[in-house]
Amino acid sequence: MLAIKIDNPEIENKFKEYAKKQKKSLEDLVSDALKLFLDLHKKDDELIYAKKDPMKHLHKIKYDYDEEFCDEVALTHIEDSAKYIHDLRRKRKYE
């Protein structure tokens, strides 16, 4: 059992009013509030982000190259980079 002393009468009255509105006992309300606070505090350490499906957001990057410039840029002969990397990894794996 944990006893909590609230020195601020304004906060105490707000808890009492909210408990009446929710039709809960004051002890249950304070217990729920502490659980919520601890859960939120625990989640602050985690990085929350929306996970996206890479296949839906996949696109090829196409650049317009000059013929003169094309000879100087490495790996411009590759049309499908994903297939090229896949083949390279498979080739190294079985060698």
N, C-alpha and C positions, 0 to 999 in steps of 0.2 A: 504494500500500500504506500502511496506517495501523497503527501499533503502539500498543497500549493497555497501559498498566502499571496493574495492580490491586495497590494497596498493602495492602489489607485481605485477610488470608489466609482469613477466614471467607467472604467473598463469592467469592473465587477457588475455594474448595472447593465452594461451592454450584453455581457454574458447571460445575465438573468433574463433580459428581454428576449434575446435570441433563443434561449432554451424554452421559453414559454411559446414562442412562435413555432418552433420545431416540435413542440410537445415531447421534449426529452428532459431527463433530469440534468441538473447542472454538472454533476460528476461525469455523466456520459458525454456531454458536450465538450467539456474540458479535455477529457480523454481523447475524443476524436480530433480535437484541435491539435493536441500534442502529437498524435500519430501522423496527422497531415503535415505538420511542421517538420517532423523527423524524416518523413518520406521525401519532402521537397528538398531538405538539406542534403540528403543522401544522393539525390539525383543531380545536384549542382556539380558534382565531380565528374559526371558523365558528359560526353559530347553528344548532343542530340542533333541529328540531321535527317533530312528526308532521303531515303534510299531510292534511287531511280534504277529502272531497268536499262542496262547499257545497250541492249539491242534496240530499244525504242528511240534512244538518243544518239545512235550511231550515224555518222555521216562521213563521206569522203571529202577530203580537202583537195580542191583542184585549183592549180595556179596556171596562169598563162605564162609560158616561157618563150623567150626569143630563141631562135635556133642557135645563135652564137653563145648565148648564156647557158643553154642546155648542156653543152659539152663540158662545161666547167663544174656543174653541180653533180655531186655524187648521188648515186642511187636513184637517178631520175628514170632509169629504165624500168623501175618497179611500178606496175599498174595497180596491183592489189597488195597493199603493205601487210594486211593481216595474213593473207595466204603465204606471202614471202617469209614472214617470221615463223609461221607454223611449219612450213617446209624446212626452214633452217634448223629449228629446234628438233624436228623429227630426224633430220639428216645427221645432226651431231649426236643424237641419242643412240642411233644404231650404228655409228662408226666405231 
